[in-house]
Every structure is written in structure tokens, then in C-alpha cells.
Amino acid sequence: MKTSIIIATYENPRALELVLEGLLRQTEAIEEVIFADDGSTDSTRERIAAFDQGTSFPVAHMWHPHDGIQKAGIVNSAIAIARGEQLVFLDGDCVPDQRWLADHLDHADGHTVWQGRRLQIGTPITETLTPKGVSNGELEGWCTPEKFGQLFRRERQKFHLAIRIPQKIVRLFDKRKGLMGCNFSAPRKVIESINGYDASWPGASYLCEDLDLEIRLRKQGAPLTPLLHAANVFHLNHYRPRPEGVLRLRDERWKVQSSVAIDGVREAAGRIQAGMIRNLRET
């Protein structure tokens, strides 16, 4: 089963460098990486190009001019060109655990959407973390005096999720749900059945595109299952605007009958053919 990793990014090359270092130490072989770039400038392009030159697997860099938050649209473009049967989604500010990809693929069954979680990293760790530190596994593990101190100072949050527990056991007492676009995997056919993200939905421009995707997957009847204490990513700290009216947007979206995106993967494929969206890897 071929797998495509899709990384959403915008104008944060330092964070992206740490994420890419995390990819390079995965225990599972990577087959394809596609960057969904919401209009970053040359520094991000240069970082991706350097990554491409140092790897043996195919790399693509989908890009469109920046015009507000258009993550949904550019991720659809990445899906449109992906060659994998299984899609694994990651954000460009989330450093994957060494077993992140292996955990997702170990559970892939051809029909389930697996919802990973994120462990929050505070500002002091985010500002001092280096690619070498990621390579040396500084983010992973939790049972050291230094990391207990970081937990006490709230420089690390939700780190109980770093304790690996078999899924059948952990689901007996941990019922958390919710799709996070920064860390989930799904069969390509499941994502295509709802035409991917809906770039036409007003909430997509308010950082709510994952809420919409989850609602439409549930309407379609796709199984959504949390991956807990496995497939972790470490979320680097940064300012995140709090979307307003999320509950209203959610309630309105549930009232829409169709689960198929109006402006989704098929429409993104058309824009690629028209030259409106480019693969910078080919330019």
C-alpha cells in the first residue's frame, strides 16, 4: 500500500525545518511527501528544495499565492496529485514522534479515519529546539528529571499521551474524539468520497476546516477512531487566533444535507490543470 504524507505549511521555515528533521528519523520508510503551501515566500521554498535534494523519495511542493487563510484549498491540491492509497496529514508546526508514521500505517485498514493527537510544547522549548535536538530525540520520552520539571512549569502539556498503551486498553478509559488536521490518516478513497475539504465553506477561512471535514465524514458514515498514546506529534508553540462563532458554524454545517464538498479535490485538480496552482518542484 503506497502512502502519501501531506504537510500543510505557511511562512514558518524554522518550524518546518524541525518537522522535516522529525520525518527523517521515522522508523517506517517514507514513500512520498507533498507540501501544501498556502502562499509562503522564498525561504520556505528554499527549505523544501534542500529537503528534496537530500531524500530518495518523491517530493512535491503545491503552492498558490497567499490571499488570506486558504489551507483547505491547497491541501485539496496536494490530495489531487497524491499517488498514495493511504493519506497521512501533518502540519508544518508539528514535529512527528519517531514512530508516528509506523503507528498510523499499523492501524490502516482501508476504511477507517485514524485521528492522532498532539502534545503541546511551551515557548522555552520551542525557541531553543534545534534540528540536532529533534534528531537526538530530545522531544520524545517523558520519565526524566528534566522533563518532569518541564511538566511542572507547564512547558510540556498532555505528555501523559507519550506513555505507550495498547489501543484496546486505552479506549476503555479515554474517550476523547475529534479530528485534528495536524495529525490524522485516511484512505484516499474515503477522502475522495466527500471530495476532500470544502474551500467554499465560510468557516474554512476561520481555521475551522477540520471541523467541516469531520462533520461530512461522519455524515458519510466513515469510521473515525482516535489513536491514543501512539502516533503522537509535538506541537510547537505559537500564537493561534481563536476562531469566533465555532459552535454556530458547527450547527449550521450539520444542517447541510450533502456530505460532498462544493469546492474540493476535483475542483482543485481543475485549477492545477489551468495553471492556477503550481508544483514548485517542477519549476
N, C-alpha and C positions, 0 to 999 in steps of 0.2 A: 504494500500500500504506500503510494507516494504521498509525502506530506509537504505542505507549503506553510511556512511561517510568515505571517503578515504583521509588520511593525508600523504602527501609526506614530508619526512624529511631526513636530513643528518647532523650529527655531530654538533648539536646545542641544547643540552639538556635544557639549561636555557630558550631559546626561546620556546621550545616545552612545558616546564612546564607552561609558561604563556598562551599558546594556549589551553592547556588542562584545565586550570582553566576557560578559557572562555567557553569551551564546557560544563563544569559542571553547568553553570548558564543559559543554554539555556531554553527558555520558552516552547519549543517543546520537547517532550520525545525522547531520542536517542534510536535507536534500534540496531545499530551495528556500530563499529568503526574499521577500518582496517588501520594500519600504513604501508606505502610503504617506506621502509628504504633502501636508496642507499648505504648501507655498513657502517653504523655508528659503533662505538666501544661500549664497555660495559656500559658506562654512559647513553647512550640513551636507551639501553635495560633495564637497571635498572629503569629508569624513566617510561618507558612504563609498566613494570611489576607492579610498585607501583600504577599506574593509574588503571590497570586492577583489582588489588585487592580491590580497593575502589569503583568499579562500579558494577551495577547489569546487564548491557547489555553485549553482547558478544564483545570481543576484540581480534583481530588478529594482528600479527606483521610479515609481509613479509620482508625478508632480503636476500640480496646476497652480496658476497664480493665486496668491493669497487674497481673499475677499471675505473677511470675517471667518467664523468657525464653519468649515466645510469638511470636517472629518468624515462624516457619513459618505459623502460623495467620493472622496479619494480612496477610502477603504473599499468601496464598491469597485473602483477601478482596479485595485490590487486583486480583488476576488476574480474579476473578469479575466485577468491574464494568468491566474494561478493554474499550475498543472497538477496540483495535488488532489487526491481524493479526500484527504483529511486536511482541514484548515486549522491552524493554531494561531491565535491572536494575542498580540503583546503590544504594550505601549512603550514609547521611546523614553519613558522615565521610570521604568520598572525593570530592575535587574533580575534575571531569572536564576533561581536556585540551580545547582549543578544537575539535579535530576528532574528539572521542570519538564523538559520535552519527553523524557522517558516515561514520566508519570502520566502525562496526557495520552501518549500512544499506548501504554499498557492497558488503558481503560477504553480505548477506541473500539467501538463495536458496530459501526456502520449506521447507527441511527440516533445515538444519544448526544446531546449537547452537554459537555462537561464544564462546569463553572468553577474555575480556580479562585483563589483568594489572594490578597496582598497583605504583606507585613509592612507596617509603616516605619520609616526611618526618619529620625529627627534631623533638625538643621545642623547640629555639630558633626554628625557622622556624614551627612550629605556633603557638607562643604569640604571635608578632609579626605573623603574616599578617593582613591586613585585606581586606575586600571590594574596596577600591580596588586593592590589590595583585593580587588574583585578576583583576580586570577589566583591569589593565595587563599581564597575562601574566607576572607575576614567577615563577610556578612552572614555566613552560614554557622550553624551550631548556636547554642544558647547557654550551655552549662559551664560558664567560666566566671570568675570573679569580676572581670571587666564587663562582661555582658550583663551580669546581674546588676552592676552599678548603672549601666545604661538603661536598663528596665526601670530601676528605681527613679532615675532622673527623667523618665519618660522620653528618652532619646530613641527608644525602640518600643513599639506598641504591637499588640496581638502576637507576641512572639511565642505564645503557647502553641500557635499553629505550626511552629517549626518542629515540634515533637511528633515524630512519625508514628502514626497509629493506623492499623488496618481499617479500611473504609467500612467494612461491615460492623466493626465495633464502634467507630467514632459516630456513625449515623444514629446509634441508639440514644446518644445524649446530646448531639449537636445538630440542630435542625436548621441552621442558617441557610438562606436561599438568596437568590438574586444574581443576575448575570452582570459580570463586570467586563467591559470591553477590553480592559487592560490584561485580561488573563482568562481566556476560555478557548475551547476547541469544539469543532463540529464537523460532521461530514459535509463535504461540498454540496451534495445533493439536497441536504436539509436546508442549508442557507439559500440555495438557488430556488427552492420550492416557495420561498416567500420573497424572492427577488432581492435578498440582502437588506441592507439598511435603506431607510426611506429618506433621501435627501430633501424631499419636498415637505416633510413634516416640520412645522414651525419649531417644535421642541429640539430638533437636531441642531439648531443654531444656538441653543442654550445648554449645551453639554448633556442633553438627555437622550442622545441617540441610542444608548444601550437599553434604556427603559422601553423605548419603542420596539426595539428588536426582540426583547424578551416577551413583551405582550403579544406580538404577532407570532412568535414561535409557539407560545402556549395556545393561542387560538388555532394554530395549525395542528396541534396535538403532538408536537415534538417533545420527547422526554428531555427534561432539564434536570440534571443531577449535580449536586455540589461535590467538588473534590476537596476534602478537608484533611489538613495535616499532610498534604502532599501537593506537588505541582505549584509550589509557592513562588511568588515574586516579591522583591523588596522595593517598595515604592519610595523613591527619592523625594524629599520634602521640597515643596514649592507652593507659591500662592495659587489657590484654586478658588475662583469665584463661585459663590453659592447660587445655583440657579433658583430663580423665583417661580412660584406657581407650579412646582413639580406635581403636587397632588392633583391640581386642576388638569394639568396636561395628561397625567396618567388616566384620570377618569374619562376625559374626552377621548383618549385613544382607545380605551376599552369599548367605547360605543361604536367605533367604526367597524363595519361588518367584515370587510375584506382583510385578509391577513397578508396580502401581496403588496409590496411597496410600489408606489406610483413612479417614483424616480429611484430606481435601484440598479442592480448589476447589469441588466440588459441595456438600460439607458446609458450607463457608464461605458459599456462596450461600444455603443454607437458614437459617443464623444471621442473615444480613443481612435476609432476609425476616421473620424473627421479631423483629427489632429488637435482637438481642444485640450486633450490630456496627453502628456508625453511620458515616455520611459526615458529618463535622462541617461540611463545606462547605454542607450543606443545613439546618443547624440555626441 
